[in-house]
Structures are given as C-alpha cells and as structure tokens.
C-alpha cells in the first residue's frame, strides 16, 4: 500500500453496510470535514421534474466546456449531493466542465431500478434543457465513482440501446459493475480498507432487493459492448472491484470502443478521499484532464 495512504488506515471505520442509517451518518460527518473547491464557479441546487423529482446540485465553472452527469458512490446505499459536494466540486474545478451531481434514491428503501431511473431522468433532462443550462447537448458525459461509476456505465448502455441522448464520454472510477463477485479480487480482498468482499455483497444485496440482475443493474452482464462512448476506467490495486473493472475495459476495447485504463498502484477503494496523499492529488488531476480532453470543442 502507498505509505501516505497506509498511515490513515487505522482511522477508517469498519467496512460494512449492515446499519445503513448509521453508515449514512458516518459519511455525512466525514464529508462535512472535507473542504470543497468552488472558486471560480457558480453552484446551484435544482430539482429535476420527474416521478419522483430528483435533486441535483449544478456546478458551473466560468467559461465551462461541456457537462458531466455525475453519480456519487456509496454502494447505492449512502450519499447524496451534500456528501458528494467536496468531490463533485473538485471534478468541476479540475475539468472546467459543468457538473450535475445527482441525488438519486438510495437502497434498500429504493432498490433497483430507482437509482438508475433517477440518473436517466437527469441525463434526459440535461439534454432537453441544454440551452437553459448553458451547455452543448453534444458534449455531455456521464461519470461517477464506485456505485456511481456503475450507474454511469448503465446509462451509456441504455442510451445506446434506446437511441437516447448522445453521450460523449463515460468516466468510470472504480465502478461497481458485476454483482456475481467471482473475480480474483472480489474473492480475495476480504480485509481491504473501506470496501471489501463482505461490504460488496451487502451493497449488491441492498441494491438488487433480491431480484436478478440485468445489464442496467450490473453492466458487466451486458452481452454486447459495441457502439458505446469512449471510456476512462480507473481501478485501485486493493479494491474488490479491480478485476471486474479491468475485464470490462478489455471487453470495451475488444468491442471497438476507445478506452483509457489506469490501474493506480498502492491505492484502495475510495482512497482518493485522503487528499494529503500525492497519489490522490494525481488522481483528481487526471480526472480533470481526461474530461477536458473528452469534452473539448
């Protein structure tokens, strides 16, 4: 493990999702202590008219190019636009893109397809109201971390399948893609910080609500990955999702999709939250640079 990250491991809470109310409170407390990067941008809370309505927080850097529908992590169980504020603001600041952070419904109270439906509602709303939002409808990307990365990949699949809004790019950061959890990393990383096999099992159980998974819930189950938007896939070395993410990137390449794959050595799932580490700063810098290139005119 990267020594700058390893020093913080004893301070991390136990990786579990048995008490979702407690975990939501813990995340809220952690996020409240992390400063945002909102200089040079306007931040606005809006509500996307849907059934039910979806809260979003919109970050508009001055002279922004393009937009990103941003889906937060949290195992589909924890997180909202408030806890995502430190990270969504950084994505906007580093990419100089409009970031639309989505407050999708959470499991287990709202299992699949609730979060996915909310994300789709925001994507279509952003495309239909691009002029009002001050964005180019041909330069909209989807992206997210962990569960949010899985939602972003699923949006790309549905947009292709249903000729929906043209997605320019998909940024998948340590995404949750495969509920089967049969890869080497999913089977062996049982004691990794923040996210391990047990927590992954709990997250998928909450999200699926006992129902079988299809490609829009678990994108790795899709048979055909052709004709999807170019992708950036980032993995952490000590993450249960690592091998399913690498396999998905390889399958995208084999299907003719342009892919940039970055495996960050010495990192673990969510370790970019430790901002003092050099590797964390490099991760955010790279996310910004990748999105700037993808959304350039």
Helices and strands as residue ranges (DSSP letters): H 3-6, G 9-11, H 20-32, E 41-48, E 54-61, E 67-71, H 85-95, E 98-103, H 114-128, H 130-133, E 140-145, H 147-161, E 167-173, H 184-188, H 197-208, G 219-221, E 230-238, H 242-254, E 259-268, G 271-273, H 278-295
